[in-house]
Amino acid sequence: MFLWCWLSLVAFSHLTSSTNPGVQVKLTDNGIEYGRQLGMAYIQKKLQTITIPDISGTERVSVIGKVQYRLSNMQTVAVGLPSSAVNLVPGTGVRLSIGNAFISMKGNWRVKYRRILKDSGSFDLSVKGLSISEDVAIKSDETGRPQVSSVDCEATIGSVTIKFHGGASWLYNLFRNFINKALRNALQKKICPLVADAVSDLNPQLKTLNVLAKVDKYAEIEYSLVAAPAILNSSIGLSLKGEFYNIEKHRETPFPAAVFCLPPQNNKMLYFGLSAFTANSAAFVYNTAGALSLYITDDMIPQSSPIRLNTRTFGVFIPQIAKSFPGLLMKLLVKTVKNPNVTLEPNNATIQATSTVTAYAIQPNATLSALFVLNMETSVSARVFVSGMRLTGNVTLNKMDLTLGTSYVGDFRVKSLDNILNMVLKVVVLPKLNVQLAKGYPLPTIGKMKLVNTDLQVLKDYMLIGTDVQFAV
């Protein structure tokens, strides 16, 4: 694993900006093979559009002298690509090789000789032993998306066989050779431009990468490339920013992304590495947006609970509340006071949060009377899932520690409120948080991409998603 990581870093080193990726994506041999299958189907469809403009000319033929000929209405009937391969060119791109391909075409022929003699008919053209070699560069464009371009192409035709229909058979043999040559030359000029077009046609699909994906009214996540794609011997790596931003104003997270490496796993087509930095940038955005605060009132507590948010319940533990504010409902404000911290360890995702809990008595005129402020340290465990093309999760409480910040009702034992606050967290705060987490946030996607056979592991400092993919045609 160390060696693979080191090789990856070397491949990135001369390409990267000063920004470390928050998200890494690796396309494996299996994924490249799936891409080859899709690519061959598309190139085959592209080659089936070959049409050759009418060809005409004059050739001197022994015995009969000058012959004027014209080939017209030429179109492709069938294309076969039985043998193909995609090989990675480290640091550059990929080389596409097609061998033993064949093309069948049909058209019409017409000749004129000795000024007044004419003949015509149709023909079938069979091209065998066609070989194509195409070099494709993979880079990043100005929007931070992958971009491909054709840099070199070579096409060679093994054999061309023409079968004529109609007309005189003796005439076929007289002009077969120069028509053969004309068709071979015309066809060979058509192949590479069409393959290059097929490569270029990938770019509109690559431009669908959601480099800025909206999460909700507070946040969006950026998936732009922070480096050119890394082409290794057996994989293609994408280094993405993977940072949450406030949806109204982009403000950089005040801590950098740490370097991390994906393990050398290759049994899936695609791997996503989502770092703790990405999760912590989300915590920063939501905290600074004020989204991590919640007013809790008695109507949010289940009716079956014997614990109520009123001065009678709290007066049992803090007598001064019942004495000074008899018979009043209460309201709690739970608010984070610094960015929650997400830590990822093998099979364990934990969120630490530092909050305050401010308790108010609700006066008959709806004004609030502050009772006390507690400092609350909480730890929750997170379970993370992949749902469709989104990462979702839910959390459960590990522990909670309370200390007194400020009291407006005299001294009291903070420990006595543990059960009340524990219940409030479990039945109100965490369920609301889980509703939001269940909505998830979007993963980087291209086109009509679907994840299948997906696995998720929590590792040191990042989560690893291994998956196969399908693209809707």
C-alpha positions as CSV (number, residue, x, y, z in Angstrom):
1,M,0.0,0.0,0.0
2,F,2.8,2.4,0.8
3,L,4.4,1.9,-2.6
4,W,1.2,2.5,-4.5
5,C,0.6,5.7,-2.4
6,W,4.1,6.9,-3.1
7,L,3.8,6.3,-6.8
8,S,0.5,8.2,-6.8
9,L,2.0,11.2,-5.1
10,V,4.9,11.2,-7.5
11,A,2.5,11.2,-10.4
12,F,0.6,14.1,-8.9
13,S,3.7,16.1,-7.7
14,H,4.5,17.9,-10.9
15,L,0.8,18.5,-11.8
16,T,-0.8,19.7,-8.6
17,S,-1.6,23.1,-7.4
18,S,-1.0,24.1,-3.8
19,T,-4.5,22.7,-2.9
20,N,-4.6,19.2,-1.6
21,P,-7.7,17.3,-2.7
22,G,-10.5,16.6,-0.3
23,V,-11.9,13.9,-2.6
24,Q,-10.0,11.5,-4.8
25,V,-11.4,9.3,-7.5
26,K,-9.7,6.2,-9.1
27,L,-10.8,4.5,-12.3
28,T,-9.4,1.0,-12.2
29,D,-8.7,-1.6,-15.0
30,N,-12.3,-2.9,-14.6
31,G,-13.6,0.6,-15.1
32,I,-11.4,1.2,-18.1
33,E,-12.6,-2.1,-19.6
34,Y,-16.2,-1.0,-19.1
35,G,-15.3,2.3,-20.8
36,R,-13.7,0.4,-23.7
37,Q,-16.9,-1.5,-24.2
38,L,-19.0,1.7,-24.3
39,G,-16.4,3.4,-26.5
40,M,-16.3,0.6,-29.0
41,A,-20.0,0.6,-29.3
42,Y,-20.0,4.3,-29.9
43,I,-17.1,4.2,-32.4
44,Q,-18.8,1.4,-34.3
45,K,-21.9,3.5,-34.5
46,K,-19.8,6.4,-35.7
47,L,-18.1,4.4,-38.4
48,Q,-21.5,3.2,-39.7
49,T,-22.1,6.8,-40.7
50,I,-19.2,6.7,-43.3
51,T,-20.3,8.0,-46.6
52,I,-17.9,8.6,-49.5
53,P,-18.6,11.4,-51.9
54,D,-19.0,10.5,-55.5
55,I,-15.7,9.6,-57.2
56,S,-15.2,10.3,-60.9
57,G,-12.2,10.3,-63.2
58,T,-10.6,9.1,-66.4
59,E,-8.2,6.3,-66.7
60,R,-6.4,4.8,-69.8
61,V,-7.1,1.1,-70.1
62,S,-5.4,-1.1,-72.6
63,V,-7.4,-2.4,-75.5
64,I,-10.2,0.2,-75.2
65,G,-8.3,3.4,-74.4
66,K,-9.7,6.1,-72.1
67,V,-12.5,5.1,-69.7
68,Q,-14.5,7.7,-67.8
69,Y,-15.9,6.3,-64.5
70,R,-18.2,7.5,-61.7
71,L,-18.9,5.9,-58.4
72,S,-21.9,7.2,-56.6
73,N,-24.4,6.7,-53.7
74,M,-21.7,5.0,-51.6
75,Q,-22.8,4.2,-48.0
76,T,-21.9,1.8,-45.2
77,V,-23.9,-1.3,-44.7
78,A,-22.1,-2.9,-41.7
79,V,-19.1,-2.3,-39.4
80,G,-17.4,-4.9,-37.2
81,L,-14.8,-4.3,-34.5
82,P,-14.0,-7.7,-33.1
83,S,-10.7,-6.9,-31.5
84,S,-9.8,-3.7,-29.5
85,A,-7.8,-2.6,-26.5
86,V,-7.3,0.5,-24.4
87,N,-3.8,0.9,-22.9
88,L,-2.8,3.7,-20.5
89,V,0.1,6.0,-21.4
90,P,1.4,7.1,-18.0
91,G,1.4,10.9,-17.6
92,T,-0.4,11.4,-20.9
93,G,-3.6,9.6,-21.7
94,V,-4.7,6.4,-23.4
95,R,-4.0,4.6,-26.6
96,L,-6.9,3.0,-28.4
97,S,-6.1,0.1,-30.7
98,I,-8.5,-1.6,-33.0
99,G,-7.5,-4.6,-35.1
100,N,-9.0,-7.0,-37.6
101,A,-12.0,-4.7,-38.2
102,F,-14.2,-4.9,-41.3
103,I,-16.5,-2.5,-43.1
104,S,-19.1,-3.4,-45.8
105,M,-20.3,-0.8,-48.2
106,K,-22.4,-0.6,-51.3
107,G,-22.7,1.9,-54.2
108,N,-23.3,2.4,-57.9
109,W,-20.9,2.4,-60.8
110,R,-21.1,3.9,-64.3
111,V,-18.5,4.0,-67.1
112,K,-18.2,5.5,-70.5
113,Y,-15.7,4.5,-73.2
114,R,-15.1,5.0,-76.9
115,R,-17.2,8.2,-76.5
116,I,-20.6,6.5,-77.0
117,L,-20.4,3.1,-75.2
118,K,-21.8,3.1,-71.6
119,D,-22.2,0.5,-68.9
120,S,-23.4,0.7,-65.3
121,G,-24.5,-1.3,-62.3
122,S,-24.0,-1.6,-58.5
123,F,-21.1,-2.9,-56.4
124,D,-20.5,-4.3,-52.9
125,L,-17.2,-3.3,-51.1
126,S,-15.7,-5.5,-48.4
127,V,-12.9,-4.0,-46.3
128,K,-11.0,-6.5,-44.1
129,G,-8.0,-6.3,-41.8
130,L,-8.7,-2.7,-40.8
131,S,-6.4,-1.5,-38.0
132,I,-6.8,1.8,-36.1
133,S,-4.5,3.3,-33.6
134,E,-5.7,6.4,-31.7
135,D,-3.8,8.4,-29.0
136,V,-6.0,10.4,-26.7
137,A,-4.7,13.0,-24.3
138,I,-6.5,13.5,-20.9
139,K,-6.2,16.9,-19.3
140,S,-8.3,19.4,-17.3
141,D,-10.2,22.3,-18.8
142,E,-10.7,25.8,-17.5
143,T,-13.7,24.8,-15.5
144,G,-11.9,22.1,-13.6
145,R,-13.4,19.2,-15.5
146,P,-11.6,16.4,-17.4
147,Q,-11.1,17.0,-21.1
148,V,-10.0,14.6,-23.8
149,S,-8.5,15.3,-27.2
150,S,-7.2,13.3,-30.2
151,V,-3.5,13.8,-30.7
152,D,-2.6,11.1,-33.2
153,C,-4.4,8.6,-35.4
154,E,-3.4,6.0,-37.9
155,A,-5.6,3.8,-40.0
156,T,-4.5,1.0,-42.3
157,I,-6.6,-1.2,-44.5
158,G,-5.6,-4.8,-45.0
159,S,-7.6,-5.8,-48.1
160,V,-10.4,-4.4,-50.2
161,T,-12.7,-6.7,-52.2
162,I,-15.2,-5.4,-54.8
163,K,-18.0,-7.4,-56.2
164,F,-19.8,-5.8,-59.2
165,H,-23.3,-6.4,-60.2
166,G,-24.8,-5.6,-63.6
167,G,-22.9,-4.7,-66.8
168,A,-20.4,-6.8,-68.7
169,S,-18.1,-9.1,-66.7
170,W,-15.1,-8.4,-69.0
171,L,-15.4,-4.7,-68.2
172,Y,-15.1,-5.3,-64.5
173,N,-11.6,-6.6,-64.7
174,L,-10.4,-3.7,-66.9
175,F,-11.2,-1.0,-64.3
176,R,-11.2,-3.0,-61.1
177,N,-7.7,-2.0,-60.0
178,F,-8.0,1.8,-60.3
179,I,-11.5,1.8,-58.7
180,N,-10.1,-0.4,-55.9
181,K,-7.4,2.1,-55.4
182,A,-9.7,5.1,-55.5
183,L,-12.1,3.6,-53.0
184,R,-9.3,2.5,-50.6
185,N,-7.8,6.0,-50.6
186,A,-11.2,7.7,-50.1
187,L,-12.2,5.3,-47.3
188,Q,-8.9,5.6,-45.5
189,K,-9.2,9.4,-45.3
190,K,-12.6,9.1,-43.6
191,I,-11.7,6.8,-40.7
192,C,-9.4,8.8,-38.5
193,P,-11.6,12.0,-38.6
194,L,-14.6,9.9,-37.5
195,V,-12.6,8.3,-34.6
196,A,-11.4,11.8,-33.6
197,D,-15.0,13.0,-33.6
198,A,-16.0,10.1,-31.4
199,V,-13.3,11.1,-28.9
200,S,-14.4,14.8,-29.0
201,D,-18.0,13.7,-28.4
202,L,-16.9,12.6,-24.9
203,N,-16.3,16.2,-23.8
204,P,-20.0,17.2,-23.6
205,Q,-20.4,14.2,-21.3
206,L,-17.4,15.2,-19.2
207,K,-18.7,18.7,-18.9
208,T,-21.7,17.3,-16.9
209,L,-19.3,16.7,-13.9
210,N,-21.1,18.5,-11.1
211,V,-18.1,20.8,-10.2
212,L,-20.5,22.8,-8.1
213,A,-23.3,20.8,-6.6
214,K,-26.0,22.3,-4.5
215,V,-26.7,20.6,-1.2
216,D,-29.4,22.7,0.4
217,K,-30.2,26.3,1.1
218,Y,-27.0,26.7,3.1
219,A,-24.3,24.9,1.3
220,E,-22.9,23.6,-2.0
221,I,-19.9,21.4,-2.6
222,E,-17.1,22.0,-5.2
223,Y,-15.7,19.0,-7.1
224,S,-13.4,20.9,-9.6
225,L,-10.1,19.3,-10.4
226,V,-7.2,20.7,-8.4
227,A,-4.7,18.9,-10.7
228,A,-4.6,17.3,-14.1
229,P,-5.8,13.7,-14.2
230,A,-3.0,11.3,-13.1
231,I,-2.5,8.6,-15.6
232,L,-0.7,5.6,-14.0
233,N,0.1,2.2,-15.5
234,S,-3.2,0.6,-14.5
235,S,-5.5,3.4,-13.2
236,I,-6.6,7.0,-13.8
237,G,-6.8,9.3,-10.8
238,L,-8.8,12.4,-10.4
239,S,-7.9,14.9,-7.6
240,L,-11.0,16.9,-6.7
241,K,-11.4,19.9,-4.3
242,G,-14.2,18.3,-2.3
243,E,-14.9,21.4,-0.2
244,F,-18.2,22.8,1.1
245,Y,-19.0,26.5,0.6
246,N,-21.7,28.8,1.8
247,I,-24.1,29.0,-1.1
248,E,-24.3,32.8,-1.0
249,K,-20.6,33.6,-0.4
250,H,-17.6,31.4,-1.0
251,R,-15.3,31.5,2.0
252,E,-12.4,29.2,2.2
253,T,-12.3,26.8,5.1
254,P,-9.7,28.0,7.6
255,F,-7.8,24.7,7.7
256,P,-6.1,22.8,4.9
257,A,-7.0,19.4,3.5
258,A,-4.5,16.7,4.6
259,V,-2.8,14.5,2.1
260,F,-4.3,11.0,1.9
261,C,-3.8,8.0,-0.4
262,L,-6.3,5.5,-1.7
263,P,-5.4,1.8,-1.1
264,P,-4.4,-0.4,-4.1
265,Q,-7.8,-2.0,-4.4
266,N,-9.0,-2.9,-8.0
267,N,-11.9,-5.3,-7.7
268,K,-14.4,-2.5,-8.4
269,M,-14.6,-0.2,-11.4
270,L,-14.5,3.0,-9.4
271,Y,-13.3,4.2,-6.0
272,F,-14.1,7.5,-4.2
273,G,-12.0,8.6,-1.3
274,L,-13.9,11.2,0.8
275,S,-11.6,12.8,3.4
276,A,-12.4,14.1,6.9
277,F,-11.6,17.5,5.5
278,T,-14.7,17.4,3.3
279,A,-16.9,16.6,6.3
280,N,-15.2,19.2,8.4
281,S,-15.6,21.9,5.8
282,A,-19.3,21.1,5.9
283,A,-19.3,21.6,9.6
284,F,-17.6,24.9,9.2
285,V,-20.1,26.1,6.6
286,Y,-23.2,25.1,8.6
287,N,-21.8,26.5,11.9
288,T,-20.9,29.9,10.4
289,A,-24.3,30.0,8.7
290,G,-26.0,29.6,12.0
291,A,-27.7,26.4,10.9
292,L,-26.4,24.5,14.0
293,S,-28.7,26.0,16.5
294,L,-32.2,24.9,17.6
295,Y,-34.9,26.2,19.8
296,I,-36.7,23.4,21.7
297,T,-40.1,23.8,23.2
298,D,-42.4,21.5,25.1
299,D,-44.5,20.6,22.1
300,M,-41.5,19.0,20.6
301,I,-41.3,16.5,23.5
302,P,-43.3,13.3,23.0
303,Q,-46.6,13.4,24.9
304,S,-45.8,10.1,26.5
305,S,-42.7,11.6,28.2
306,P,-43.0,12.3,31.9
307,I,-40.3,15.0,31.5
308,R,-41.8,18.3,30.4
309,L,-40.1,21.6,29.4
310,N,-41.7,23.7,32.2
311,T,-40.7,25.2,35.4
312,R,-42.4,22.5,37.5
313,T,-40.1,19.8,36.0
314,F,-36.9,21.9,36.3
315,G,-38.0,23.1,39.7
316,V,-37.6,19.6,41.1
317,F,-33.9,20.0,40.5
318,I,-33.5,23.7,40.8
319,P,-36.1,24.9,43.4
320,Q,-35.5,28.6,42.7
321,I,-37.0,28.1,39.2
322,A,-40.3,26.8,40.6
323,K,-40.3,29.6,43.2
324,S,-39.5,32.5,40.9
325,F,-41.3,31.4,37.8
326,P,-44.2,29.2,38.8
327,G,-46.3,27.4,36.2
328,L,-44.5,28.6,33.2
329,L,-43.4,26.7,30.0
330,M,-39.7,26.8,29.1
331,K,-37.7,27.0,26.0
332,L,-34.1,25.7,25.4
333,L,-31.7,27.1,22.8
334,V,-29.0,24.5,21.8
335,K,-26.3,26.2,19.8
336,T,-22.8,25.2,18.7
337,V,-20.1,27.6,19.8
338,K,-17.3,26.3,17.6
339,N,-17.0,24.1,14.6
340,P,-17.9,20.5,15.2
341,N,-15.0,18.2,14.5
342,V,-15.3,15.0,12.5
343,T,-12.7,12.3,13.0
344,L,-12.5,9.1,10.9
345,E,-10.8,6.0,12.2
346,P,-11.1,2.4,10.9
347,N,-14.8,1.4,11.1
348,N,-15.6,4.5,13.3
349,A,-16.8,8.0,12.4
350,T,-17.2,10.3,15.3
351,I,-18.4,13.9,15.6
352,Q,-17.4,16.1,18.6
353,A,-19.4,19.2,19.3
354,T,-19.1,22.0,21.8
355,S,-22.4,23.7,22.4
356,T,-24.3,25.9,24.9
357,V,-27.8,25.2,26.2
358,T,-29.6,28.3,27.3
359,A,-32.8,27.8,29.3
360,Y,-35.6,30.4,29.3
361,A,-38.9,30.7,31.1
362,I,-41.7,31.9,28.8
363,Q,-43.6,34.7,30.4
364,P,-47.4,35.1,29.8
365,N,-46.6,38.0,27.5
366,A,-44.2,35.7,25.5
367,T,-41.0,37.4,26.6
368,L,-38.2,35.2,27.7
369,S,-36.5,35.2,31.0
370,A,-33.0,33.6,31.0
371,L,-32.6,31.0,33.7
372,F,-29.1,29.5,33.1
373,V,-26.5,28.6,30.4
374,L,-24.9,25.2,30.3
375,N,-21.7,24.2,28.5
376,M,-22.3,20.9,26.7
377,E,-19.7,18.6,25.1
378,T,-21.2,15.8,23.0
379,S,-19.8,12.9,21.1
380,V,-21.9,11.1,18.5
381,S,-21.1,8.1,16.3
382,A,-22.1,8.4,12.6
383,R,-23.1,5.6,10.3
384,V,-22.6,6.5,6.6
385,F,-24.4,5.1,3.6
386,V,-24.5,5.5,-0.2
387,S,-28.1,6.1,-1.5
388,G,-28.3,6.6,-5.2
389,M,-25.7,9.2,-6.1
390,R,-25.7,10.8,-2.6
391,L,-23.9,10.1,0.7
392,T,-26.3,9.9,3.6
393,G,-26.0,9.0,7.3
394,N,-27.4,9.0,10.8
395,V,-25.9,9.6,14.2
396,T,-26.4,8.2,17.7
397,L,-25.3,9.7,21.0
398,N,-22.1,8.4,22.6
399,K,-21.8,10.7,25.6
400,M,-22.6,14.1,26.9
401,D,-20.9,16.2,29.5
402,L,-22.4,19.3,31.1
403,T,-20.8,22.1,33.0
404,L,-22.4,25.3,34.3
405,G,-21.7,28.4,32.3
406,T,-23.9,31.1,33.9
407,S,-26.8,30.8,36.4
408,Y,-29.4,33.4,37.0
409,V,-31.2,31.3,39.6
410,G,-28.4,30.6,42.0
411,D,-26.2,27.5,42.4
412,F,-27.4,24.1,41.5
413,R,-26.0,20.6,40.7
414,V,-25.6,20.5,37.0
415,K,-25.4,16.7,37.1
416,S,-29.0,16.6,38.1
417,L,-30.0,17.8,34.7
418,D,-28.2,15.0,32.8
419,N,-31.3,12.9,32.3
420,I,-33.4,15.8,31.0
421,L,-30.7,17.0,28.5
422,N,-29.9,13.4,27.5
423,M,-33.6,12.9,26.7
424,V,-33.8,16.2,24.8
425,L,-30.8,15.2,22.6
426,K,-32.1,11.8,21.9
427,V,-35.8,12.6,21.1
428,V,-35.5,16.1,19.5
429,V,-32.0,17.2,18.5
430,L,-30.6,14.1,17.0
431,P,-33.8,13.0,15.1
432,K,-33.8,16.5,13.5
433,L,-30.2,16.2,12.6
434,N,-30.8,12.7,11.1
435,V,-33.6,14.0,8.9
436,Q,-31.1,16.4,7.3
437,L,-28.4,13.7,7.1
438,A,-30.8,11.3,5.4
439,K,-31.1,13.9,2.5
440,G,-27.4,13.4,2.0
441,Y,-25.1,15.3,-0.2
442,P,-24.3,14.7,-3.9
443,L,-21.3,12.6,-4.9
444,P,-19.3,13.6,-8.1
445,T,-21.1,12.3,-11.1
446,I,-20.9,12.4,-14.9
447,G,-23.9,12.1,-17.2
448,K,-26.5,9.4,-16.5
449,M,-24.3,7.5,-14.1
450,K,-25.6,4.9,-11.7
451,L,-23.6,3.2,-8.9
452,V,-24.1,-0.6,-8.5
453,N,-22.6,-3.2,-6.1
454,T,-21.4,-0.4,-3.8
455,D,-19.3,-0.9,-0.6
456,L,-18.3,1.8,1.9
457,Q,-15.5,1.6,4.4
458,V,-14.5,4.1,7.1
459,L,-10.7,4.2,7.2
460,K,-8.1,6.5,8.8
461,D,-8.9,10.1,7.9
462,Y,-11.2,9.2,4.9
463,M,-14.1,7.1,3.7
464,L,-13.6,4.7,0.8
465,I,-16.5,4.0,-1.6
466,G,-15.9,1.1,-4.0
467,T,-18.5,0.7,-6.7
468,D,-19.3,-0.6,-10.2
469,V,-21.0,1.8,-12.5
470,Q,-23.6,1.8,-15.3
471,F,-24.4,4.5,-17.8
472,A,-27.8,4.8,-19.3
473,V,-27.6,4.8,-23.0
